Amino acid sequence: MRRFSWRLQRVLEITGQRERVLRAELFVLAHEIARVRREIVTRQMIVRTILDELGRQSLAQRLGEQTIVLACAAAEERILAGLRARQAAIEAERAAKTERFLQVRSMRRGLEHLREKAYAKYRQAMAAREQAEFDEVSHIAFARRLPQARNCELQIANCELQPHSSILNSQSAILFGAGAAR
């Protein structure tokens, strides 16, 4: 019996590899987005903390530091804008990769479905072939036994006639005195 082989098996394997690679890339992008978000939140917290501390100081103390803090806050805001743009770019890239991943996964699932159908068809063909082989073997065995069976039937028919006639002869001989004459 030959093994099951499917012509598109290699395509299915490559599609599975592509899916795994895209999943890993999506994982890396998700980590990168999380890192950028943490950095944005951290920088915003630092700016808020500094501004809150500055707000608690008296007006005389605040005037000297306020110009420096506001200049640093403006620089931080530019950094935050860059980080937000980076986050948006990564999220756009992740959306594109997610779409590609979904396409590849759909293709892989379709190929797996086709493979299952082909395997079911293969099993059906193998069952039909095994049944045909079994039928052929049983027909050959029956054909080989047929002449022997006919000979046996003839012998049984002959045996049935002979023993009955010999039994009748022996019984009639006993009844009619052939056995008493001895």
GUTI-576607 format. One record per residue (C-alpha): residue in one letter; x, y, z. Coordinates in steps of 0.5 Angstrom, whole numbers, plus 2048, in hexadecimal, padded with zeros to 3 digits. Example, Ala and Ser with C-alpha at 12.3 -4.5 7.8 and 13.67 -1.06 7.14 Angstrom:
A8197F7810
S81B7FE80E
***
This chain:
M800800800
R8038077FE
R80480C803
F800813803
S8038187FF
W80081F7FD
R8038237F8
L80282A7FC
Q805827802
R80B82C801
V807832800
L803830806
E80983080A
I80C836807
T80683A809
G806837810
Q80D83A810
R80B84180E
E805841813
R80A83F819
V80F845816
L80984A816
R80784881D
A80E84981F
E80E85081C
L80885281F
F80A850826
V810854825
L80C85A822
A807859828
H80D85A82D
E810860829
I80986382A
A809862831
R810864832
V80F86B82F
R80886C833
R80C86B839
E811870837
I80C875835
V80887483C
T80F874840
R81187B83C
Q80A87E83E
M80A87C845
I81187F846
V80F885842
R808885847
T80C88484D
I81188A84B
L80B88F84A
D80888D850
E80E88E854
L80F894851
G807896852
R80889585A
Q80E89A85A
S80D8A185C
L80D8A6857
A8148A9858
Q8178A2858
R8138A0852
L8158A684D
G81C8A384C
E81B89C84B
Q81589D847
T81889F841
I81D899841
V817895843
L81389783D
A819897838
C81A89083A
A81288E83A
A812891833
A81888C831
E815886834
E80E888830
R81288882A
I81588182C
L80E87F82E
A80B881827
G81187C824
L80F877829
R808877827
A80A87781F
R80E871820
Q80886E824
A80386F81E
A80886D819
I80986681D
E80286681E
A801867816
E806861815
R80385D81A
A7FC85E816
A7FF85C810
K803856813
T7FC854816
E7F985480F
R7FE85080C
F7FE84B812
L7F784A811
Q7F784980A
V7FD84480B
R7F9840810
S7F384080C
M7F783D806
R7FA83880B
R7F383680E
G7F1835807
L7F7831805
E7F682D80B
H7EE82C809
L7F082A802
R7F5825805
E7F082280A
K7EC821804
A7F181E800
Y7F3819805
A7EC817806
K7EB8157FF
Y7F28117FF
R7EF80D805
Q7E980C801
A7ED80A7FB
M7F18057FF
A7EB802803
A7E88017FC
R7EF7FE7F9
E7EF7F9800
Q7E87F77FF
A7E97F67F7
E7F07F27F9
F7EC7EE7FE
D7E67EC7F9
E7EB7EA7F4
V7EE7E57F9
S7E87E37FC
H7E57E17F5
I7EC7DE7F3
A7EB7DA7F9
F7E47D87F8
A7E67D67F1
R7EB7D17F3
R7E67CE7F8
L7E17CE7F3
P7E37C77EF
Q7E57C47F6
A7DE7C67F8
R7DB7C37F2
N7DF7BC7F3
C7DC7BC7FA
E7D57BD7F8
L7D67B87F3
Q7D97B37F8
I7D47B57FD
A7CE7B37F8
N7D27AD7F7
C7D37AB7FE
E7CC7AD800
L7C97A87FB
Q7CE7A27FC
P7CD7A2804
H7C67A2803
S7C679D7FE
S7CA798802
I7C779A809
L7C0798805
N7C3792803
S7C6790809
Q7C079180D
S7BC78E808
A7C0788808
I7BF788810
L7B878880F
F7B7783809
G7BB77E80C
A7C277F809
G7C577F80F
A7C177A812
A7C377580D
R7CA775810
***
